[in-house]
């Protein structure tokens, strides 16, 4: 097997932190002063006043029954529809 050759690496000496020159402190940025405006609590929400709605009476309940097969009106007590002959309950 052929041996690979790598380029020589050069090392740069590093000074210990105690011997390094002190760097200038980063410049402090100045921002304009911000003023805070107090916020008042939201007013209690009220429902708008509306005129009273008229009471609509419920439609009268119909005692009529109809054939589930053809829709014909049935007389009480019938066991079969008079129009289509369907068997009723």
Secondary structure, DSSP 8 states (H G I E B T S, - for coil): ----------------GGGS--------------------------------------------EE-TTT--EE-TT-SB-TTT--B--
